[in-house]
């Protein structure tokens, strides 16, 4: 019974740690939209800003 509790605690702790993974980037390798615009030479940064699509 004690080993079952220990295994359960380890599994729950593992799930908590696995849920703390960092969020995915929006494809800009962590750069803000204005910096990606400078790197690519584009005229507008709206193509690189997630959620700001017209």
N, CA, C and O atoms as a MOPAC input file, in Angstrom:
PM7 MOZYME 1SCF
protein

 N      0.81600 1    -1.19000 1     0.00000 1
 C      0.00000 1     0.00000 1     0.00000 1
 C      0.86800 1     1.26600 1     0.00000 1
 O      0.53200 1     2.25200 1    -0.65500 1
 N      1.98600 1     1.23100 1     0.73900 1
 C      2.86900 1     2.39400 1     0.78700 1
 C      3.53400 1     2.62500 1    -0.56800 1
 O      3.70600 1     3.76500 1    -0.99700 1
 N      3.90300 1     1.54300 1    -1.23200 1
 C      4.54800 1     1.70500 1    -2.53600 1
 C      3.55700 1     2.25100 1    -3.55500 1
 O      3.94200 1     3.00600 1    -4.44800 1
 N      2.29500 1     1.88100 1    -3.43100 1
 C      1.27800 1     2.40300 1    -4.33900 1
 C      1.11500 1     3.91600 1    -4.15300 1
 O      0.94600 1     4.64400 1    -5.13100 1
 N      1.16200 1     4.38400 1    -2.92300 1
 C      1.07600 1     5.81900 1    -2.65700 1
 C      2.29100 1     6.54900 1    -3.22400 1
 O      2.16700 1     7.62900 1    -3.80000 1
 N      3.46800 1     5.94300 1    -3.05100 1
 C      4.69400 1     6.57100 1    -3.57000 1
 C      4.65300 1     6.65700 1    -5.09000 1
 O      5.03600 1     7.67500 1    -5.66700 1
 N      4.19200 1     5.59600 1    -5.73700 1
 C      4.10000 1     5.60000 1    -7.20300 1
 C      3.09200 1     6.65200 1    -7.65100 1
 O      3.33100 1     7.36900 1    -8.62300 1
 N      1.97400 1     6.74600 1    -6.95100 1
 C      0.96300 1     7.74700 1    -7.28300 1
 C      1.48600 1     9.15800 1    -7.14000 1
 O      1.21400 1    10.01400 1    -7.98200 1
 N      2.23500 1     9.40800 1    -6.08000 1
 C      2.80700 1    10.74000 1    -5.86300 1
 C      3.81700 1    11.07700 1    -6.95000 1
 O      3.86200 1    12.21100 1    -7.42900 1
 N      4.62400 1    10.10100 1    -7.33900 1
 C      5.61100 1    10.33500 1    -8.40300 1
 C      4.91100 1    10.62200 1    -9.72900 1
 O      5.33300 1    11.50300 1   -10.47800 1
 N      3.85000 1     9.88700 1   -10.01700 1
 C      3.11600 1    10.10500 1   -11.27200 1
 C      2.47600 1    11.49400 1   -11.27800 1
 O      2.55500 1    12.20400 1   -12.28100 1
 N      1.85100 1    11.88300 1   -10.18400 1
 C      1.21000 1    13.20200 1   -10.10800 1
 C      2.25600 1    14.31000 1   -10.20600 1
 O      2.03200 1    15.31500 1   -10.88100 1
 N      3.39200 1    14.13700 1    -9.54000 1
 C      4.46000 1    15.14300 1    -9.63000 1
 C      4.98300 1    15.24400 1   -11.06500 1
 O      5.27900 1    16.33800 1   -11.54700 1
 N      5.09400 1    14.11700 1   -11.73000 1
 C      5.53800 1    14.12800 1   -13.12600 1
 C      4.55700 1    14.85000 1   -14.03000 1
 O      4.96600 1    15.57200 1   -14.94000 1
 N      3.26500 1    14.66200 1   -13.78800 1
 C      2.25800 1    15.36500 1   -14.58200 1
 C      2.31200 1    16.87100 1   -14.34400 1
 O      2.17200 1    17.65500 1   -15.28300 1
 N      2.51500 1    17.27400 1   -13.09900 1
 C      2.63700 1    18.70600 1   -12.81100 1
 C      3.85800 1    19.30300 1   -13.50800 1
 O      3.78100 1    20.40100 1   -14.05800 1
 N      4.96300 1    18.60300 1   -13.48800 1
 C      6.17300 1    19.11400 1   -14.13100 1
 C      6.02300 1    19.14000 1   -15.65300 1
 O      6.53100 1    20.04700 1   -16.31200 1
 N      5.33700 1    18.16300 1   -16.20300 1
 C      5.15600 1    18.12200 1   -17.65000 1
 C      4.22700 1    19.22900 1   -18.12500 1
 O      4.34500 1    19.69300 1   -19.25900 1
 N      3.30600 1    19.65600 1   -17.26900 1
 C      2.37600 1    20.70700 1   -17.66900 1
 C      3.01900 1    22.08900 1   -17.61100 1
 O      2.41600 1    23.05600 1   -18.07600 1
 N      4.20300 1    22.20800 1   -17.06400 1
 C      4.88300 1    23.49700 1   -16.94600 1
 C      5.84000 1    23.76300 1   -18.10200 1
 O      6.78700 1    24.53600 1   -17.95700 1
 N      5.60300 1    23.13800 1   -19.22900 1
 C      6.46900 1    23.35900 1   -20.37900 1
 C      6.20300 1    24.74100 1   -20.95300 1
 O      5.07300 1    25.22300 1   -20.86900 1
 N      7.19300 1    25.39100 1   -21.52900 1
 C      6.98000 1    26.72600 1   -22.08600 1
 C      6.05600 1    26.67900 1   -23.29500 1
 O      5.96300 1    25.66000 1   -23.97900 1
 N      5.37900 1    27.78600 1   -23.54800 1
 C      4.47100 1    27.87400 1   -24.67600 1
 C      5.25200 1    27.89300 1   -25.97800 1
 O      6.41800 1    28.28600 1   -26.01400 1
 N      4.59700 1    27.46500 1   -27.03800 1
 C      5.24800 1    27.46300 1   -28.34600 1
 C      5.39800 1    28.88300 1   -28.87000 1
 O      4.56300 1    29.75100 1   -28.61700 1
 N      6.44800 1    29.08900 1   -29.58600 1
 C      6.67000 1    30.38200 1   -30.21800 1
 C      5.75200 1    30.49600 1   -31.42600 1
 O      5.22300 1    29.49100 1   -31.90000 1
 N      5.56000 1    31.70000 1   -31.92300 1
 C      4.69500 1    31.90600 1   -33.07200 1
 C      5.45700 1    31.76300 1   -34.38600 1
 O      5.00000 1    32.26200 1   -35.41500 1
 N      6.58700 1    31.10600 1   -34.37500 1
 C      7.35600 1    30.90500 1   -35.59200 1
 C      8.39500 1    31.97800 1   -35.82400 1
 O      9.11700 1    31.92100 1   -36.81900 1
 N      8.49500 1    32.94900 1   -34.94500 1
 C      9.45400 1    34.04200 1   -35.09800 1
 C     10.72500 1    33.79600 1   -34.31100 1
 O     11.54400 1    34.70400 1   -34.17000 1
 N     10.90500 1    32.61200 1   -33.80500 1
 C     12.07800 1    32.23800 1   -33.01500 1
 C     12.25900 1    33.15100 1   -31.80900 1
 O     13.38600 1    33.46100 1   -31.42200 1
 N     11.14600 1    33.57900 1   -31.21700 1
 C     11.20200 1    34.39200 1   -30.00800 1
 C     11.40900 1    35.87200 1   -30.24200 1
 O     11.50100 1    36.63600 1   -29.28100 1
 N     11.48300 1    36.29700 1   -31.48900 1
 C     11.67500 1    37.72000 1   -31.78700 1
 C     10.32300 1    38.41700 1   -31.89300 1
 O      9.35400 1    37.80800 1   -32.34500 1
 N     10.24200 1    39.67400 1   -31.48800 1
 C      9.00300 1    40.42900 1   -31.67100 1
 C      8.77500 1    40.73100 1   -33.15400 1
 O      9.72300 1    40.70600 1   -33.93900 1
 N      7.53500 1    41.01300 1   -33.54200 1
 C      7.21800 1    41.21400 1   -34.96000 1
 C      8.05100 1    42.29600 1   -35.64400 1
 O      8.41700 1    42.14300 1   -36.80900 1
 N      8.35600 1    43.38400 1   -34.93900 1
 C      9.14300 1    44.46000 1   -35.55300 1
 C     10.55800 1    44.02500 1   -35.89100 1
 O     11.11200 1    44.43600 1   -36.91000 1
 N     11.14000 1    43.19800 1   -35.04200 1
 C     12.50000 1    42.71500 1   -35.30700 1
 C     12.51400 1    41.74500 1   -36.48600 1
 O     13.44100 1    41.76400 1   -37.29600 1
 N     11.48200 1    40.89200 1   -36.58300 1
 C     11.40100 1    39.96600 1   -37.72400 1
 C     11.24200 1    40.75500 1   -39.00900 1
 O     11.79700 1    40.38000 1   -40.04200 1
 N     10.48700 1    41.84900 1   -38.95300 1
 C     10.31500 1    42.71600 1   -40.12500 1
 C     11.65400 1    43.26800 1   -40.58400 1
 O     11.94200 1    43.30800 1   -41.78100 1
 N     12.47800 1    43.69700 1   -39.61900 1
 C     13.79700 1    44.22800 1   -39.96700 1
 C     14.67700 1    43.16100 1   -40.60300 1
 O     15.38400 1    43.42200 1   -41.57600 1
 N     14.62300 1    41.94600 1   -40.03800 1
 C     15.47900 1    40.86500 1   -40.53600 1
 C     15.07900 1    40.46900 1   -41.94800 1
 O     15.93600 1    40.24800 1   -42.80400 1
 N     13.76700 1    40.37800 1   -42.19100 1
 C     13.30700 1    39.91700 1   -43.50600 1
 C     13.27200 1    41.03200 1   -44.53600 1
 O     13.23000 1    40.75900 1   -45.73500 1
 N     13.28700 1    42.28700 1   -44.09100 1
 C     13.24200 1    43.40900 1   -45.02400 1
 C     11.83900 1    43.72800 1   -45.50000 1
 O     11.67300 1    44.42600 1   -46.50100 1
 N     10.82100 1    43.22800 1   -44.80200 1
 C      9.44200 1    43.49700 1   -45.19500 1
 C      9.06800 1    44.93700 1   -44.86600 1
 O      9.71400 1    45.58900 1   -44.04600 1
 N      8.00300 1    45.42600 1   -45.52500 1
 C      7.55200 1    46.78800 1   -45.26900 1
 C      6.60000 1    46.85900 1   -44.08900 1
 O      6.45500 1    47.92000 1   -43.48100 1
 N      5.94800 1    45.75700 1   -43.75100 1
 C      4.96700 1    45.75300 1   -42.66500 1
 C      5.23500 1    44.57800 1   -41.73600 1
 O      5.66600 1    43.50800 1   -42.16700 1
 N      4.96900 1    44.79900 1   -40.44600 1
 C      5.17800 1    43.74100 1   -39.45500 1
 C      3.90200 1    42.98000 1   -39.14800 1
 O      3.92100 1    42.04500 1   -38.34900 1
 N      2.77500 1    43.36700 1   -39.77800 1
 C      1.50600 1    42.72100 1   -39.42200 1
 C      1.45300 1    41.26200 1   -39.83900 1
 O      0.65600 1    40.50100 1   -39.29100 1
 N      2.26900 1    40.85500 1   -40.78100 1
 C      2.30000 1    39.45500 1   -41.18900 1
 C      2.97900 1    38.57300 1   -40.13700 1
 O      2.80800 1    37.35400 1   -40.13600 1
 N      3.72700 1    39.18100 1   -39.27000 1
 C      4.47100 1    38.43000 1   -38.24600 1
 C      3.83900 1    38.55400 1   -36.86500 1
 O      4.31800 1    37.93200 1   -35.91700 1
 N      2.78200 1    39.33900 1   -36.73200 1
 C      2.12100 1    39.54100 1   -35.43900 1
 C      0.92300 1    38.62500 1   -35.33200 1
 O     -0.04200 1    38.78800 1   -36.07900 1
 N      0.95700 1    37.65400 1   -34.41300 1
 C     -0.18100 1    36.75100 1   -34.28100 1
 C     -1.40300 1    37.48000 1   -33.70300 1
 O     -1.28100 1    38.26600 1   -32.76300 1
 N     -2.55300 1    37.21300 1   -34.26700 1
 C     -3.77500 1    37.83100 1   -33.77400 1
 C     -4.05900 1    39.19300 1   -34.34800 1
 O     -5.08400 1    39.79000 1   -34.02000 1
 N     -3.19700 1    39.70400 1   -35.18700 1
 C     -3.41300 1    41.01200 1   -35.80400 1
 C     -3.51700 1    40.86300 1   -37.31100 1
 O     -2.83500 1    41.55600 1   -38.06600 1
 N     -4.37300 1    39.95400 1   -37.73700 1
 C     -4.54700 1    39.71200 1   -39.17000 1
 C     -5.80200 1    40.42200 1   -39.65400 1
 O     -6.84900 1    40.35600 1   -39.00900 1
 N     -5.69600 1    41.08600 1   -40.76800 1
 C     -6.86700 1    41.73900 1   -41.36300 1
 C     -7.29300 1    40.98900 1   -42.59200 1
 O     -8.26300 1    41.37400 1   -43.24500 1

